[in-house]
Structures are given as C-alpha cells and as structure tokens.
Amino acid sequence: MLLQTVRPNIVQAIRAFRVEDLMQTAQDTGQHFLYANLGNVQTKQEVLESIAQSFLFPPHFGKNFDALYDCMTDLVHKAGQQPGFIVVLEQIPDNPRFDREAREQLLDVFRDAADYWADRKIPFRCFYSFL
C-alpha cells in the first residue's frame, strides 16, 4: 500500500507523493479524500473560503481557523462512523498576505484534527505543498 510507511495521523509535506496516487489510495481503502488547490488565492479569508468550498462545508461555516477545526472534527464526527481521511492542501500561498505565521496556523488546525482523529483510532493524513 502506498501509505504503509506514513503514520496514520500526520500532517506532512506531499514530497514524492502524487495527488492522483493519494486519491486512488483513498478510494482503495474506503477513506474520504479531501482536496483543495489553493494556487489561486492570496489571503487567509480566500484560503478558508477555498477549503470550505472544496470540502463542501455547510453554508454557515464561519471562515476562521476555529470553524475550520470544528468542521474537520466535531461536525464530521457527529455524522457517524468515519473510515479515515486523506487530505491534500496543494499550493498553500506563500506571500505577505498569507505569511509564514498564517501558514503555520493553518497547518496547526490540521495537526490538531489529526490528533483528534488519532484519539478515536481513525487515520487522518494531511499532505501539503506550498506555492
């Protein structure tokens, strides 16, 4: 299996993995595949809106990091038993309007989500790349 050397609950750079292979692995293992290409956004607000749209969040999504965490954890957990997640955040912006601190805050949300799902013994792997 493609992910046998990747811990079940981790946030890491995509490196040698290809999006298509990760998507196929999610399908093969029955896990959710969540993908957002952030290459056309510049600001925190645009990043959150793009993720919300790509991940099909409800219309009431608050467009802040706390709301993102809630949608990635509690909201999904309440929907029932979950098989696992493979998340890809491609081309996270790297500019003065979405600086290093904002990028780390975004990735921290996904690290916290990985911990949340680890406590429930559900795999949650998040892969990312920067623009």
DSSP file (Angstrom, degrees, kcal/mol; ACC not computed):
  #  RESIDUE AA STRUCTURE BP1 BP2  ACC     N-H-->O    O-->H-N    N-H-->O    O-->H-N    TCO  KAPPA ALPHA  PHI   PSI    X-CA   Y-CA   Z-CA
    1    1 A M    >         0   0    0      0, 0.0     3,-1.4     0, 0.0     4,-0.2   0.000 360.0 360.0 360.0 144.7    0.0    0.0    0.0
    2    2 A L  T 3   +     0   0    0      1,-0.3     3,-0.4    19,-0.1    20,-0.1   0.828 360.0  42.3 -56.6 -37.9    1.2    3.5   -0.8
    3    3 A L  T >  S+     0   0    0      1,-0.2     3,-1.9     2,-0.1    -1,-0.3   0.199  74.3 112.7-101.1  16.1    0.9    4.8    2.7
    4    4 A Q  T <  S+     0   0    0     -3,-1.4    -1,-0.2     1,-0.3    -2,-0.1   0.746  83.3  46.2 -63.7 -21.3    2.4    1.9    4.7
    5    5 A T  T 3  S+     0   0    0     -3,-0.4     2,-0.5    -4,-0.2    -1,-0.3   0.366  97.9  87.5 -98.8   4.6    5.4    4.0    5.7
    6    6 A V  S <  S-     0   0    0     -3,-1.9     4,-0.1     1,-0.0    -3,-0.0  -0.907  85.3-115.4-107.8 125.4    3.3    7.0    6.7
    7    7 A R        -     0   0    0     -2,-0.5     3,-0.2     1,-0.1    -2,-0.1  -0.153  26.2-118.5 -52.4 151.9    1.9    7.2   10.2
    8    8 A P  S    S+     0   0    0      0, 0.0   116,-2.5     0, 0.0     2,-0.4   0.702 103.6  39.4 -71.7 -18.0   -1.9    7.1   10.3
    9    9 A N  E    S+a  124   0A   0    114,-0.2     2,-0.3   116,-0.1   116,-0.2  -0.814  87.2 118.3-136.1  94.8   -2.3   10.5   11.9
   10   10 A I  E     -a  125   0A   0    114,-1.3   116,-2.8    -2,-0.4     2,-0.5  -0.988  49.9-143.1-154.9 154.8    0.2   13.1   10.5
   11   11 A V  E     +a  126   0A   0     -2,-0.3     2,-0.3   114,-0.2   116,-0.2  -0.995  41.8 151.2-121.4 121.0    0.5   16.3    8.6
   12   12 A Q  E     -a  127   0A   0    114,-2.7   116,-1.6    -2,-0.5    -2,-0.1  -0.972  50.1 -83.2-149.3 160.2    3.4   16.4    6.2
   13   13 A A  E     -a  128   0A   0     -2,-0.3   116,-0.2   114,-0.2     3,-0.2  -0.343  39.1-125.8 -62.0 146.5    4.7   17.8    3.0
   14   14 A I    >   +     0   0    0    114,-2.7     3,-2.7     1,-0.2    -1,-0.1   0.805  53.1 154.9 -68.4 -30.0    3.5   15.9    0.0
   15   15 A R  T 3  S+     0   0    0    113,-0.3    -1,-0.2     1,-0.3   112,-0.0  -0.096  71.3   2.5  41.7-113.3    7.1   15.4   -1.3
   16   16 A A  T 3  S+     0   0    0     -3,-0.2    -1,-0.3     2,-0.1     2,-0.2   0.514 108.0 103.4 -83.8  -4.9    7.2   12.3   -3.5
   17   17 A F    <   -     0   0    0     -3,-2.7     2,-0.4     4,-0.0     3,-0.1  -0.520  62.4-142.2 -79.7 146.4    3.5   11.5   -3.4
   18   18 A R     >  -     0   0    0     -2,-0.2     4,-2.2     1,-0.1     3,-0.3  -0.867  15.0-129.4-105.9 142.7    1.3   12.3   -6.3
   19   19 A V  H  > S+     0   0    0     -2,-0.4     4,-2.6     1,-0.2     5,-0.2   0.899 109.2  54.3 -55.7 -43.5   -2.2   13.6   -5.8
   20   20 A E  H  > S+     0   0    0      1,-0.2     4,-2.2     2,-0.2    -1,-0.2   0.886 108.7  48.6 -60.6 -39.7   -3.6   11.0   -8.2
   21   21 A D  H  > S+     0   0    0     -3,-0.3     4,-2.3     2,-0.2    -1,-0.2   0.883 111.2  49.8 -68.7 -38.3   -2.0    8.2   -6.2
   22   22 A L  H  X S+     0   0    0     -4,-2.2     4,-2.3     2,-0.2    -2,-0.2   0.905 111.0  49.7 -66.2 -40.6   -3.3    9.6   -2.9
   23   23 A M  H  X S+     0   0    0     -4,-2.6     4,-2.2     2,-0.2    -2,-0.2   0.917 111.6  48.4 -63.4 -43.0   -6.8    9.8   -4.3
   24   24 A Q  H  X S+     0   0    0     -4,-2.2     4,-2.9     1,-0.2    -2,-0.2   0.896 110.0  52.2 -64.7 -39.7   -6.6    6.3   -5.6
   25   25 A T  H  X S+     0   0    0     -4,-2.3     4,-2.0     2,-0.2     6,-0.3   0.907 108.0  51.5 -62.8 -41.9   -5.4    5.0   -2.2
   26   26 A A  H  X>S+     0   0    0     -4,-2.3     5,-2.2     1,-0.2     4,-0.7   0.930 112.5  46.2 -60.0 -44.7   -8.3    6.8   -0.5
   27   27 A Q  H ><5S+     0   0    0     -4,-2.2     3,-0.7     1,-0.2    -2,-0.2   0.924 112.4  50.2 -62.6 -44.6  -10.7    5.0   -2.9
   28   28 A D  H 3<5S+     0   0    0     -4,-2.9    -1,-0.2     1,-0.2    -2,-0.2   0.816 117.3  39.8 -64.9 -31.0   -9.0    1.7   -2.5
   29   29 A T  H 3<5S-     0   0    0     -4,-2.0    -1,-0.2    -5,-0.2    -2,-0.2   0.420 110.6-117.1-100.3   0.1   -9.1    1.9    1.3
   30   30 A G  T <<5 +     0   0    0     -4,-0.7    -3,-0.2    -3,-0.7     2,-0.2   0.727  66.4 141.4  73.1  21.6  -12.6    3.4    1.5
   31   31 A Q      < -     0   0    0     -5,-2.2     2,-0.2    -6,-0.3    -1,-0.2  -0.557  58.9 -97.7 -93.8 160.3  -11.3    6.6    3.1
   32   32 A H  E     -b   85   0A   0     52,-2.9    54,-2.7    -2,-0.2     2,-0.6  -0.552  31.8-152.2 -71.7 138.2  -12.5   10.2    2.5
   33   33 A F  E     -b   86   0A   0     -2,-0.2     2,-0.5    52,-0.2    54,-0.2  -0.970  13.5-175.5-114.2 117.6  -10.4   12.1    0.0
   34   34 A L  E     +b   87   0A   0     52,-2.4    54,-3.0    -2,-0.6     2,-0.4  -0.962   6.1 179.8-116.7 123.9  -10.4   15.9    0.6
   35   35 A Y  E     +b   88   0A   0     -2,-0.5     2,-0.4    19,-0.3    54,-0.2  -0.979  11.2 175.4-131.2 133.7   -8.6   18.0   -1.9
   36   36 A A  E     -b   89   0A   0     52,-2.4    54,-2.7    -2,-0.4     2,-0.7  -0.973  15.7-157.6-137.0 124.0   -8.1   21.8   -2.1
   37   37 A N  E     +b   90   0A   0     -2,-0.4     3,-0.3    52,-0.2    54,-0.2  -0.899  12.6 179.2 -97.8 115.6   -5.9   23.6   -4.6
   38   38 A L    >   +     0   0    0     52,-3.3     3,-1.5    -2,-0.7    53,-0.1   0.139  44.3 114.5-103.5  17.9   -5.1   26.9   -3.1
   39   39 A G  T 3  S+     0   0    0      1,-0.3    -1,-0.2    51,-0.2    52,-0.1   0.668  76.3  48.8 -65.5 -18.6   -2.9   28.2   -6.0
   40   40 A N  T 3  S+     0   0    0     -3,-0.3     2,-0.3     6,-0.1    -1,-0.3   0.249  96.0  86.1-107.2  13.1   -5.3   31.0   -7.0
   41   41 A V    <   -     0   0    0     -3,-1.5     3,-0.1     1,-0.1    -3,-0.0  -0.796  44.0-179.4-115.8 159.1   -5.8   32.5   -3.5
   42   42 A Q        +     0   0    0     -2,-0.3     2,-0.2    51,-0.1    53,-0.2   0.686  57.7  52.8-124.2 -32.9   -3.9   35.1   -1.6
   43   43 A T  S  > S-     0   0    0      1,-0.1     4,-2.6    55,-0.1    55,-0.2  -0.591  80.7-108.1-114.1 167.8   -5.4   35.9    1.8
   44   44 A K  H  > S+     0   0    0     53,-0.6     4,-2.7     1,-0.2     5,-0.2   0.923 120.5  51.6 -56.9 -46.5   -6.5   34.0    4.9
   45   45 A Q  H  > S+     0   0    0      1,-0.2     4,-2.5     2,-0.2    -1,-0.2   0.913 111.4  46.4 -59.7 -44.3  -10.1   34.6    4.0
   46   46 A E  H  > S+     0   0    0      2,-0.2     4,-2.5     1,-0.2    -1,-0.2   0.880 111.1  52.7 -67.2 -37.9   -9.6   33.3    0.5
   47   47 A V  H  X S+     0   0    0     -4,-2.6     4,-2.5     2,-0.2    -2,-0.2   0.951 112.6  44.4 -60.4 -49.3   -7.8   30.2    1.8
   48   48 A L  H  X S+     0   0    0     -4,-2.7     4,-2.6     1,-0.2    -2,-0.2   0.895 113.7  49.9 -65.0 -40.4  -10.6   29.4    4.2
   49   49 A E  H  X S+     0   0    0     -4,-2.5     4,-2.4    -5,-0.2    -1,-0.2   0.906 111.3  49.2 -63.7 -41.0  -13.3   30.1    1.6
   50   50 A S  H  X S+     0   0    0     -4,-2.5     4,-2.7     2,-0.2    -2,-0.2   0.915 112.8  46.6 -66.0 -43.3  -11.5   27.8   -1.0
   51   51 A I  H  X S+     0   0    0     -4,-2.5     4,-2.9     2,-0.2    -2,-0.2   0.938 112.4  50.8 -62.6 -46.3  -11.1   25.0    1.6
   52   52 A A  H  <>S+     0   0    0     -4,-2.6     5,-2.6     1,-0.2     4,-0.4   0.904 114.1  44.2 -58.6 -42.6  -14.8   25.3    2.6
   53   53 A Q  H ><5S+     0   0    0     -4,-2.4     3,-0.7     3,-0.2    -1,-0.2   0.924 115.7  46.7 -68.8 -44.5  -15.9   25.2   -1.0
   54   54 A S  H 3<5S+     0   0    0     -4,-2.7   -19,-0.3     1,-0.2    -2,-0.2   0.871 117.0  43.0 -65.8 -37.6  -13.6   22.3   -1.9
   55   55 A F  T 3<5S-     0   0    0     -4,-2.9    -1,-0.2    -5,-0.2    -2,-0.2   0.407 110.2-121.3 -91.6   2.3  -14.5   20.2    1.2
   56   56 A L  T < 5 -     0   0    0     -3,-0.7    -3,-0.2    -4,-0.4    -4,-0.1   0.902  42.8-178.0  60.2  45.2  -18.2   21.0    0.8
   57   57 A F      < -     0   0    0     -5,-2.6    -1,-0.1    -6,-0.2     4,-0.0  -0.324  35.8 -88.9 -67.5 157.5  -18.6   22.6    4.3
   58   58 A P    >   -     0   0    0      0, 0.0     3,-2.0     0, 0.0    -1,-0.1  -0.267  37.4-108.1 -66.4 157.3  -22.1   23.8    5.3
   59   59 A P  T 3  S+     0   0    0      0, 0.0    -2,-0.1     0, 0.0    -7,-0.0   0.758 116.1  64.2 -58.7 -26.1  -23.1   27.4    4.3
   60   60 A H  T 3   +     0   0    0      2,-0.0    -3,-0.0     3,-0.0     0, 0.0   0.395  69.7 140.1 -81.6   5.8  -22.9   28.5    7.9
   61   61 A F    <   -     0   0    0     -3,-2.0     7,-0.1     1,-0.2     6,-0.0  -0.271  51.6-140.4 -51.3 129.1  -19.1   27.9    8.0
   62   62 A G        -     0   0    0      2,-0.1    -1,-0.2     1,-0.1     3,-0.1   0.501  21.4-131.3 -78.0  -6.4  -17.6   30.7   10.0
   63   63 A K        +     0   0    0      1,-0.2     2,-0.3   -15,-0.1   -15,-0.1   0.902  69.5 104.1  54.3  48.2  -14.4   31.2    7.8
   64   64 A N  S  > S-     0   0    0    -16,-0.1     4,-2.2     1,-0.0    -1,-0.2  -0.927  86.0-100.6-144.0 169.9  -11.9   31.3   10.7
   65   65 A F  H  > S+     0   0    0     -2,-0.3     4,-2.3     1,-0.2     5,-0.2   0.848 120.3  53.6 -65.7 -34.0   -9.5   28.7   12.0
   66   66 A D  H  > S+     0   0    0      2,-0.2     4,-2.4     1,-0.2    -1,-0.2   0.922 110.3  47.3 -64.5 -42.7  -11.7   27.6   14.9
   67   67 A A  H  > S+     0   0    0      2,-0.2     4,-2.5     1,-0.2    -2,-0.2   0.881 109.5  54.3 -65.7 -37.4  -14.6   27.0   12.5
   68   68 A L  H  X S+     0   0    0     -4,-2.2     4,-2.1     2,-0.2    -2,-0.2   0.935 109.3  47.7 -60.6 -46.2  -12.2   25.0   10.2
   69   69 A Y  H  X S+     0   0    0     -4,-2.3     4,-1.1     1,-0.2     5,-0.3   0.932 111.1  51.3 -60.0 -46.1  -11.2   22.8   13.1
   70   70 A D  H  <>S+     0   0    0     -4,-2.4     5,-2.5     1,-0.2     3,-0.5   0.905 111.4  47.3 -59.7 -41.8  -14.8   22.3   14.1
   71   71 A C  H  <5S+     0   0    0     -4,-2.5     5,-0.5     1,-0.2    -1,-0.2   0.860 112.6  49.3 -67.8 -35.1  -15.8   21.3   10.6
   72   72 A M  H  <5S+     0   0    0     -4,-2.1    -1,-0.2    -5,-0.2    -2,-0.2   0.623 130.0  12.9 -79.2 -12.4  -12.8   18.9   10.3
   73   73 A T  T  X5S+     0   0    0     -4,-1.1     4,-3.2    -3,-0.5     5,-0.2   0.573 127.2  29.4-125.3 -84.8  -13.6   17.2   13.6
   74   74 A D  H  >5S+     0   0    0     -5,-0.3     4,-2.4     1,-0.2     5,-0.2   0.879 119.6  50.0 -58.4 -46.8  -16.8   17.6   15.6
   75   75 A L  H  ><S+     0   0    0     -5,-2.5     4,-0.5     1,-0.2    -1,-0.2   0.918 117.1  41.2 -60.3 -44.7  -19.1   18.2   12.7
   76   76 A V  H >4 S+     0   0    0     -5,-0.5     3,-1.0    -6,-0.4     4,-0.3   0.897 112.5  55.1 -70.2 -40.7  -17.8   15.1   10.8
   77   77 A H  H >< S+     0   0    0     -4,-3.2     3,-1.4     1,-0.3    -2,-0.2   0.887 104.8  53.7 -60.0 -40.0  -17.7   13.0   14.0
   78   78 A K  H 3< S+     0   0    0     -4,-2.4    -1,-0.3     1,-0.3    -2,-0.2   0.689  94.9  71.1 -69.0 -17.3  -21.3   13.7   14.6
   79   79 A A  T << S-     0   0    0     -3,-1.0    -1,-0.3    -4,-0.5     2,-0.2   0.604 113.3 -99.7 -75.7 -10.6  -22.2   12.5   11.1
   80   80 A G    <   -     0   0    0     -3,-1.4    -1,-0.3    -4,-0.3     0, 0.0  -0.740  68.8  -6.2 125.5-173.4  -21.4    8.9   12.1
   81   81 A Q        -     0   0    0     -2,-0.2    -3,-0.0    -3,-0.1    -4,-0.0  -0.287  63.4-150.4 -58.1 136.3  -18.6    6.3   11.9
   82   82 A Q        -     0   0    0      1,-0.1     3,-0.1    -5,-0.0   -51,-0.1  -0.915  14.3-155.3-116.4 139.3  -15.7    7.5    9.8
   83   83 A P        -     0   0    0      0, 0.0     2,-0.2     0, 0.0   -52,-0.1   0.647  59.7 -81.7 -85.5 -15.9  -13.4    5.3    7.7
   84   84 A G        -     0   0    0     38,-0.1   -52,-2.9   -54,-0.1     2,-0.4  -0.650  41.5-106.8 130.5 169.3  -10.4    7.7    7.7
   85   85 A F  E     -bc  32 124A   0     38,-2.2    40,-2.5   -54,-0.2     2,-0.5  -0.992  13.7-170.2-139.3 138.6   -9.2   10.7    5.8
   86   86 A I  E     -bc  33 125A   0    -54,-2.7   -52,-2.4    -2,-0.4     2,-0.4  -0.978  23.9-173.1-122.8 116.2   -6.6   11.6    3.2
   87   87 A V  E     -bc  34 126A   0     38,-3.3    40,-3.2    -2,-0.5     2,-0.5  -0.898   9.0-167.4-114.0 136.0   -6.4   15.4    2.9
   88   88 A V  E     -bc  35 127A   0    -54,-3.0   -52,-2.4    -2,-0.4     2,-0.7  -0.985   7.4-174.7-126.3 123.2   -4.4   17.3    0.3
   89   89 A L  E     -bc  36 128A   0     38,-2.9    40,-2.0    -2,-0.5     3,-0.4  -0.920  20.6-166.3-112.3 100.8   -3.8   21.0    0.5
   90   90 A E  E     +b   37   0A   0    -54,-2.7   -52,-3.3    -2,-0.7   -51,-0.2  -0.734  58.6   1.2 -98.0 136.7   -2.0   21.9   -2.7
   91   91 A Q  E    S-     0   0A   0     -2,-0.4    39,-0.3   -54,-0.2    -1,-0.2   0.909  72.0-163.6  60.4  50.1   -0.1   25.2   -3.3
   92   92 A I  E     - c   0 130A   0     37,-3.3    39,-2.9    -3,-0.4    -1,-0.2  -0.450  34.3 -99.2 -58.8 132.6   -0.7   26.9    0.0
   93   93 A P        -     0   0    0      0, 0.0     2,-0.3     0, 0.0    -1,-0.1  -0.173  32.9-166.3 -59.9 149.0    0.1   30.6   -0.6
   94   94 A D        +     0   0    0     -3,-0.1     5,-0.2    37,-0.1     6,-0.0  -0.760  45.3 107.1-135.7  84.6    3.4   32.0    0.4
   95   95 A N  B >  S-D   98   0B   0      3,-1.3     3,-1.2    -2,-0.3   -53,-0.0  -0.923  83.5 -88.8-152.8 171.2    3.1   35.7    0.2
   96   96 A P  T 3  S+     0   0    0      0, 0.0     3,-0.5     0, 0.0   -54,-0.0   0.778 124.7  54.2 -60.7 -26.2    2.9   38.8    2.5
   97   97 A R  T 3  S+     0   0    0      1,-0.3   -53,-0.6   -55,-0.1     2,-0.2   0.661 122.3  28.4 -83.8 -15.8   -0.9   38.5    2.7
   98   98 A F  B <  S+D   95   0B   0     -3,-1.2    -3,-1.3   -55,-0.2    -1,-0.3  -0.656  95.0 178.3-138.9  79.0   -0.7   34.8    3.8
   99   99 A D     >  -     0   0    0     -3,-0.5     4,-2.5    -5,-0.2     5,-0.2   0.044  46.2 -82.1 -81.5-175.8    2.7   34.8    5.6
  100  100 A R  H  > S+     0   0    0      1,-0.2     4,-2.6     2,-0.2     5,-0.2   0.877 127.7  53.2 -56.3 -42.2    4.6   32.1    7.5
  101  101 A E  H  > S+     0   0    0      1,-0.2     4,-2.3     2,-0.2    -1,-0.2   0.917 109.9  47.5 -61.9 -43.6    2.6   32.6   10.6
  102  102 A A  H  > S+     0   0    0      2,-0.2     4,-2.3     1,-0.2    -2,-0.2   0.896 111.5  51.1 -64.6 -40.5   -0.7   32.2    8.8
  103  103 A R  H  X S+     0   0    0     -4,-2.5     4,-2.6     2,-0.2    -2,-0.2   0.922 111.0  48.1 -62.9 -43.6    0.6   29.0    7.0
  104  104 A E  H  X S+     0   0    0     -4,-2.6     4,-2.4     2,-0.2    -2,-0.2   0.888 110.2  51.9 -65.9 -38.3    1.6   27.5   10.4
  105  105 A Q  H  X S+     0   0    0     -4,-2.3     4,-1.6     2,-0.2    -1,-0.2   0.919 110.5  49.0 -62.5 -42.5   -1.8   28.4   11.9
  106  106 A L  H  X S+     0   0    0     -4,-2.3     4,-1.4     1,-0.2     3,-0.3   0.949 113.3  45.4 -60.9 -49.4   -3.5   26.6    9.0
  107  107 A L  H  X S+     0   0    0     -4,-2.6     4,-2.2     1,-0.2    -1,-0.2   0.838 107.3  59.7 -66.0 -31.8   -1.3   23.5    9.3
  108  108 A D  H  X S+     0   0    0     -4,-2.4     4,-2.9     2,-0.2    -1,-0.2   0.872 100.3  56.0 -62.7 -36.5   -1.8   23.6   13.1
  109  109 A V  H  X S+     0   0    0     -4,-1.6     4,-2.1    -3,-0.3    -1,-0.2   0.928 110.7  44.2 -59.5 -43.9   -5.5   23.2   12.6
  110  110 A F  H  X S+     0   0    0     -4,-1.4     4,-2.2     2,-0.2    -2,-0.2   0.833 111.7  52.7 -73.2 -31.3   -4.9   20.1   10.5
  111  111 A R  H  X S+     0   0    0     -4,-2.2     4,-2.1     2,-0.2    -2,-0.2   0.922 110.6  48.0 -65.2 -43.5   -2.3   18.8   13.1
  112  112 A D  H  X S+     0   0    0     -4,-2.9     4,-2.4     1,-0.2    -2,-0.2   0.890 110.9  51.2 -63.5 -38.9   -5.0   19.3   15.8
  113  113 A A  H  X S+     0   0    0     -4,-2.1     4,-2.6     2,-0.2     5,-0.2   0.899 107.5  53.1 -64.0 -40.1   -7.5   17.5   13.6
  114  114 A A  H  X S+     0   0    0     -4,-2.2     4,-2.1     1,-0.2    -2,-0.2   0.909 110.5  47.5 -60.9 -41.4   -5.0   14.6   13.2
  115  115 A D  H  X S+     0   0    0     -4,-2.1     4,-2.2     2,-0.2    -2,-0.2   0.909 109.5  54.0 -64.5 -42.4   -4.7   14.4   17.0
  116  116 A Y  H  X S+     0   0    0     -4,-2.4     4,-0.6     1,-0.2    -2,-0.2   0.939 113.3  41.5 -56.3 -49.7   -8.5   14.5   17.4
  117  117 A W  H ><>S+     0   0    0     -4,-2.6     5,-2.7     1,-0.2     3,-0.6   0.826 108.9  59.7 -72.5 -30.1   -8.9   11.6   15.0
  118  118 A A  H ><5S+     0   0    0     -4,-2.1     3,-1.8     1,-0.2    -1,-0.2   0.904 100.2  56.7 -61.7 -40.4   -6.0    9.7   16.5
  119  119 A D  H 3<5S+     0   0    0     -4,-2.2    -1,-0.2     1,-0.3    -2,-0.2   0.760 110.2  45.5 -60.4 -23.7   -7.7    9.7   19.8
  120  120 A R  T <<5S-     0   0    0     -3,-0.6    -1,-0.3    -4,-0.6    -2,-0.2   0.271 116.5-115.7-102.7   8.1  -10.6    8.0   18.1
  121  121 A K  T < 5S+     0   0    0     -3,-1.8    -3,-0.2     1,-0.2    -2,-0.1   0.841  71.9 135.2  60.3  36.6   -8.3    5.5   16.2
  122  122 A I      < -     0   0    0     -5,-2.7    -1,-0.2    -8,-0.1    -2,-0.2  -0.971  58.4-119.4-114.9 125.2   -9.3    6.9   12.8
  123  123 A P        +     0   0    0      0, 0.0   -38,-2.2     0, 0.0     2,-0.3  -0.413  33.0 177.0 -66.3 136.4   -6.5    7.6   10.3
  124  124 A F  E     +ac   9  85A   0   -116,-2.5  -114,-1.3   -40,-0.2     2,-0.5  -0.868   1.1 176.8-142.3 102.5   -6.1   11.2    9.3
  125  125 A R  E     -ac  10  86A   0    -40,-2.5   -38,-3.3    -2,-0.3     2,-0.5  -0.936   6.7-170.0-113.0 128.5   -3.3   12.0    6.9
  126  126 A C  E     -ac  11  87A   0   -116,-2.8  -114,-2.7    -2,-0.5     2,-0.4  -0.973   1.0-171.1-120.7 125.8   -2.8   15.5    5.6
  127  127 A F  E     +ac  12  88A   0    -40,-3.2   -38,-2.9    -2,-0.5     2,-0.3  -0.912  10.7 178.9-114.8 141.9   -0.4   16.3    2.8
  128  128 A Y  E     -ac  13  89A   0   -116,-1.6  -114,-2.7    -2,-0.4  -113,-0.3  -0.953  16.0-168.3-141.2 159.2    0.5   19.8    1.7
  129  129 A S  E     -     0   0A   0    -40,-2.0   -37,-3.3    -2,-0.3     2,-0.3  -0.969  21.7-126.7-139.9 157.3    2.6   21.8   -0.7
  130  130 A F  E       c   0  92A   0     -2,-0.3   -39,-0.2   -39,-0.3   -36,-0.1  -0.763 360.0 360.0-103.1 151.6    3.5   25.5   -0.9
  131  131 A L              0   0    0    -39,-2.9    -1,-0.1    -2,-0.3   -37,-0.1   0.460 360.0 360.0 -69.6 360.0    3.0   27.7   -3.9
